[in-house]
């Protein structure tokens, strides 16, 4: 099991709990989601508590994260989009910290499970629907009717737009899940090569230098991917919110 690349994604019940046939157990996934929320909240509260004119390193880091997400949201959805900043910022920080947690040995990557990423994507999708119809009524349906399209092909274009819209939660969630899953499996496979080859004597130890170098390189790449996936998920969220606010275009 030590070299099994899939074993790291196994859900383990820490506190079994069954309520009328419904499994409500507290698992390792639950623990790391709680840890992600607690760590993020404590850090942001602690780093911004002083609010000094000359910011500390922790305060600077918090302000950079704030401005990074705020800039994304303003550029994508305009000033009206800033009312959704708490929601978007929470998504970004949760995904980022959860991804970073998964980079540590023996930790658990909650975003490598599609049920977690689907829940996040559905939260965005439902927000867009509620805001879109709540703000524009049936005018929100203009989102599916691009301007300047000839009448002859309008039904086809509308059908494509509707299918694309409905598929958003799938692509939004699978992109994050698949990247984190594939990256961690690849890392575990190359790390397994190091252990296996090291048991083959001097020749094996020398040969293990190649997978060791690959593991180091892949680890650095995975840290970058962990950030990029949080960024991409958040950027798409900003774009979808813009669709809810401006279904007919800017």
C-alpha positions as CSV (number, residue, x, y, z in Angstrom):
1,X,0.0,0.0,0.0
2,X,3.0,2.3,0.6
3,X,3.6,2.7,-3.2
4,X,0.0,2.6,-4.2
5,X,-0.6,6.0,-5.9
6,X,-4.4,5.8,-5.3
7,X,-4.2,5.1,-1.6
8,X,-3.6,8.7,-0.8
9,X,-7.1,9.6,-1.9
10,X,-8.9,7.1,0.3
11,X,-11.6,8.4,2.6
12,X,-11.1,7.3,6.2
13,X,-13.8,7.6,8.9
14,X,-12.4,9.3,12.0
15,X,-15.6,9.6,13.9
16,X,-18.2,7.1,12.5
17,X,-21.8,8.5,12.7
18,X,-24.9,7.0,11.2
19,X,-28.2,8.8,11.5
20,X,-31.2,6.9,10.3
21,X,-29.2,5.1,7.6
22,X,-27.4,8.3,6.5
23,X,-23.7,8.3,6.9
24,X,-22.6,11.5,8.6
25,X,-19.2,10.3,9.7
26,X,-16.4,12.8,10.3
27,X,-13.7,11.8,7.9
28,X,-10.1,12.7,7.0
29,X,-11.6,14.9,4.2
30,X,-13.9,16.6,6.7
31,X,-10.9,17.2,9.0
32,X,-8.8,18.9,6.3
33,X,-11.7,21.0,5.2
34,X,-12.2,22.2,8.7
35,X,-8.5,22.8,9.0
36,X,-8.5,24.8,5.8
37,X,-11.3,27.1,7.0
38,X,-9.8,27.5,10.5
39,X,-6.2,28.2,9.3
40,X,-7.4,30.6,6.6
41,X,-9.7,32.5,9.0
42,X,-7.1,32.6,11.8
43,X,-4.4,33.9,9.5
44,X,-6.5,36.6,7.9
45,X,-7.8,37.8,11.3
46,X,-4.4,37.8,12.8
47,X,-2.6,39.4,9.9
48,X,-5.1,42.2,9.5
49,X,-5.7,42.8,13.2
50,X,-3.0,45.4,13.6
51,X,-3.7,47.4,10.4
52,X,-0.4,49.2,10.7
53,X,0.5,52.1,8.4
54,X,3.7,50.1,7.7
55,X,2.3,46.6,7.1
56,X,4.0,43.5,8.4
57,X,4.9,40.6,6.1
58,X,1.7,38.8,7.1
59,X,-0.4,41.9,6.6
60,X,1.2,42.5,3.2
61,X,0.4,38.9,2.2
62,X,-3.2,39.3,3.2
63,X,-3.5,42.6,1.3
64,X,-1.9,41.1,-1.8
65,X,-4.5,38.3,-1.7
66,X,-7.3,40.8,-1.2
67,X,-6.2,43.0,-4.1
68,X,-5.5,40.1,-6.4
69,X,-9.0,38.8,-6.1
70,X,-10.6,42.2,-6.0
71,X,-8.8,43.2,-9.2
72,X,-9.9,40.0,-10.9
73,X,-13.5,40.6,-9.9
74,X,-13.5,44.3,-10.9
75,X,-11.9,43.5,-14.3
76,X,-14.4,40.7,-15.0
77,X,-17.7,42.0,-13.6
78,X,-17.2,45.7,-13.0
79,X,-17.9,47.6,-9.8
80,X,-21.3,45.9,-9.4
81,X,-19.5,42.6,-9.0
82,X,-17.7,43.8,-5.8
83,X,-20.8,42.9,-3.8
84,X,-19.9,39.3,-4.5
85,X,-16.3,39.8,-3.2
86,X,-16.8,37.9,0.1
87,X,-18.1,34.9,-1.8
88,X,-15.3,34.9,-4.5
89,X,-12.5,35.6,-2.0
90,X,-13.7,32.7,0.2
91,X,-13.7,30.4,-2.8
92,X,-10.2,31.4,-3.8
93,X,-8.7,31.1,-0.3
94,X,-10.4,27.8,0.4
95,X,-9.2,26.2,-2.8
96,X,-5.7,27.7,-2.5
97,X,-5.1,26.6,1.1
98,X,-6.7,23.2,0.5
99,X,-4.4,22.7,-2.5
100,X,-1.4,23.7,-0.5
101,X,-2.3,21.4,2.3
102,X,-2.3,18.5,-0.1
103,X,1.4,19.2,-1.0
104,X,2.6,18.0,2.4
105,X,3.3,14.3,2.9
106,X,0.6,12.3,4.7
107,X,-1.8,15.2,4.3
108,X,-5.1,15.0,2.4
109,X,-6.0,16.9,-0.8
110,X,-9.7,17.6,-0.5
111,X,-9.9,19.1,-4.0
112,X,-8.8,15.8,-5.5
113,X,-12.3,14.5,-4.8
114,X,-14.8,15.4,-7.4
115,X,-17.7,15.6,-4.9
116,X,-15.9,18.6,-3.3
117,X,-15.2,20.4,-6.5
118,X,-18.8,19.7,-7.8
119,X,-20.2,21.3,-4.6
120,X,-18.1,24.4,-5.1
121,X,-19.0,24.6,-8.8
122,X,-22.7,24.1,-8.1
123,X,-22.6,26.9,-5.5
124,X,-21.3,29.2,-8.2
125,X,-23.8,27.9,-10.8
126,X,-26.8,28.4,-8.4
127,X,-25.5,31.9,-7.4
128,X,-25.5,32.9,-11.1
129,X,-29.0,31.5,-11.7
130,X,-30.4,33.2,-8.6
131,X,-28.7,36.6,-9.3
132,X,-29.4,36.4,-13.0
133,X,-33.2,35.7,-12.8
134,X,-33.5,37.8,-9.6
135,X,-32.0,40.9,-11.2
136,X,-33.2,40.6,-14.8
137,X,-36.2,38.2,-14.7
138,X,-36.6,36.5,-18.0
139,X,-34.2,39.1,-19.5
140,X,-31.5,36.8,-18.1
141,X,-32.3,34.5,-21.1
142,X,-30.6,37.1,-23.3
143,X,-27.4,35.4,-22.3
144,X,-28.3,32.6,-24.7
145,X,-29.0,34.9,-27.6
146,X,-25.8,36.5,-28.8
147,X,-26.2,39.7,-30.7
148,X,-25.5,39.9,-34.4
149,X,-26.3,36.2,-35.1
150,X,-28.3,35.6,-38.4
151,X,-31.9,34.4,-37.8
152,X,-31.3,31.4,-39.9
153,X,-28.8,29.8,-37.5
154,X,-30.2,31.4,-34.3
155,X,-31.8,28.2,-33.0
156,X,-28.6,26.2,-33.4
157,X,-26.6,28.9,-31.7
158,X,-29.1,29.2,-28.8
159,X,-29.0,25.4,-28.4
160,X,-25.2,25.4,-28.2
161,X,-25.3,28.3,-25.7
162,X,-27.8,26.5,-23.5
163,X,-25.8,23.3,-23.5
164,X,-22.6,25.2,-22.8
165,X,-24.3,26.9,-19.9
166,X,-25.6,23.7,-18.4
167,X,-22.2,22.1,-18.8
168,X,-20.5,24.8,-16.8
169,X,-20.6,23.0,-13.4
170,X,-19.1,19.9,-15.0
171,X,-16.2,21.7,-16.7
172,X,-15.7,24.0,-13.7
173,X,-15.4,21.1,-11.2
174,X,-13.6,18.5,-13.3
175,X,-10.8,20.9,-14.3
176,X,-9.8,21.4,-10.6
177,X,-10.4,17.8,-9.6
178,X,-8.6,16.3,-12.5
179,X,-5.5,18.5,-12.3
180,X,-5.0,17.9,-8.6
181,X,-5.7,14.1,-8.9
182,X,-3.4,13.6,-11.9
183,X,-0.6,15.7,-10.4
184,X,-0.6,13.8,-7.0
185,X,-0.7,10.4,-8.7
186,X,2.3,11.4,-10.9
187,X,4.3,12.5,-7.9
188,X,3.5,9.3,-6.0
189,X,4.5,7.2,-9.0
190,X,7.9,8.8,-9.4
191,X,8.5,8.8,-5.6
192,X,7.7,5.1,-5.7
193,X,10.3,4.6,-8.4
194,X,12.9,6.1,-6.0
195,X,12.1,3.7,-3.2
196,X,11.9,0.6,-5.5
197,X,15.2,1.4,-7.3
198,X,17.0,2.1,-4.1
199,X,16.5,-1.5,-3.0
200,X,18.5,-2.8,-6.0
201,X,21.9,-2.0,-4.7
202,X,24.5,0.6,-5.9
203,X,23.3,0.5,-9.5
204,X,19.7,1.1,-8.3
205,X,20.7,4.0,-6.1
206,X,22.4,5.7,-9.0
207,X,19.5,5.0,-11.3
208,X,17.1,6.4,-8.7
209,X,18.7,9.8,-9.2
210,X,16.6,10.4,-12.3
211,X,13.2,9.8,-10.7
212,X,14.4,11.8,-7.7
213,X,15.2,14.8,-10.0
214,X,11.8,14.3,-11.7
215,X,10.1,14.2,-8.3
216,X,11.7,17.5,-7.2
217,X,10.8,19.1,-10.5
218,X,7.2,17.8,-10.3
219,X,6.9,19.0,-6.8
220,X,7.8,22.6,-7.8
221,X,5.3,22.3,-10.7
222,X,2.6,21.0,-8.4
223,X,2.9,24.0,-6.2
224,X,2.5,26.2,-9.3
225,X,-0.5,24.1,-10.4
226,X,-2.0,24.4,-6.9
227,X,-2.0,28.2,-7.2
228,X,-3.1,28.2,-10.9
229,X,-6.1,26.0,-10.3
230,X,-7.3,28.3,-7.5
231,X,-6.8,31.2,-9.9
232,X,-8.6,29.6,-12.8
233,X,-11.5,28.5,-10.7
234,X,-11.9,32.0,-9.3
235,X,-11.4,33.7,-12.7
236,X,-14.2,31.6,-14.2
237,X,-16.4,32.4,-11.2
238,X,-15.9,36.1,-11.8
239,X,-16.8,35.6,-15.5
240,X,-19.9,33.7,-14.6
241,X,-20.9,36.4,-12.2
242,X,-20.5,38.9,-14.9
243,X,-22.9,36.9,-17.1
244,X,-25.5,37.1,-14.3
245,X,-25.0,40.9,-13.9
246,X,-24.8,41.7,-17.6
247,X,-26.5,38.9,-19.6
248,X,-26.8,41.0,-22.7
249,X,-23.1,42.0,-22.7
250,X,-21.3,45.1,-21.3
